[in-house]
Amino acid sequence: MDMVSLYDKIKNVVARFYNDVTNCAEFNVFRWSDFILFMRNGGGLSSRAIVTFSAKFPNDCKRKSYLKEIIEAHTGKMALLYTYRWASFSFFEDTGKKLIPLAE
């Protein structure tokens, strides 16, 4: 297989992930004073949420349930943009070196 064929195959796979009209990828970002939450779902991949906490964020609050409480308490009706498929997401903390699963 030559490089052009390989490139075309990779390009087609990536295009399906992001341009599948029956399963489009969706992205949401929630920025708070002490964390940033990036959420991605659809496009043929499993739903994933990655959160980056500030250095002063308390370790005992690094939980999915706490993030959801903050979103619901401070975004009103817009919370549905983030929480509609909450249970289907795998949550991870970005430590700067690796992703670690986030507690419930």
Helices and strands as residue ranges (DSSP letters): H 3-19, E 26-31, E 35-42, E 45-53, G 59-61, H 64-75, G 76-78, H 79-83, G 86-88, E 90-94, E 99-101
